[in-house]
Amino acid sequence: MDMNYLASIINSTLRSATPVLFAALGSGICSKVGVFNIALEGQMLIASFVAIVVNYFFHSVILSILAGMLAGSIIGTIVAFLQVKYKAADMVIGTSINLLVGGLTAIFLYIILGVKGSFSSPELISLTKINLPIIKDIPFVGRVFENLTILDYLSYFTAFLIYVFLYKTVRGFRTLSVGININAANSLGINSLRTQMITVIISGALCGLGGVALSLGQVTLFTENMTAGRGFIAMAAASMARNHPIFCIISSLFFGACQAFGVAIQNVVPSQLTMAIPYTATIIALAIFGNRMRKKAK
């Protein structure tokens, strides 16, 4: 295999893994505090849409990123109040929000931008591509890290920060205790309700970053339902990683590699089949992982 071709596939893997990794981290931290959040898809989708709208009207990448995070946090706040504070059914809340956001983005796409289906414009400013000094001149390695955005690098740094917070700080241990035994955590004076709500809101912000990476990173446009199930893939990635932030990197890279491989073989295999590769890989990976966990439990 040509080394440049291999390097380009690895580069595509890194870029494809970024939205999944952000959402997987959001799913993981929710699970760590005992909250099953399946509204990741809606949080990513609303952030993708809001980031494009803000980018189009204000021509600012920074404002777009902040707006995307805020939009995801707002949806996260709704989930926190309904699901955590008022104990509504997680499946009902998550599914309803995902469907609601899908419909709202389609409606506002026409109301605000005057188009249906998708929106792109030469006035949109994509995330700045970063080519690291010295590294960019190294054969193969330079191609692997070519044109990655700030969010690509930030996703791995965020995973490391979450790991340090959860496993190396006192507040992190208190946060973990809420998911391990909420009654014991309350008996120690930890406000478990507040901890869970704040965590879900932070999860929304992380999913917001994933949505921004999706609409302004690899491409610079918005299409209806452009998340295309990445929120659920992120849940699978977090589950395979046992909700550990560092292991989330590995599982997200796996799904990113599946997507990159599908794109690479589109000239050989019909696109309808290549588009199904990430979802097929999700099912197979979860089946294998689940089987191994059952055997280990026995």
Disulfide bonds with the S-S distance in Angstrom:
none
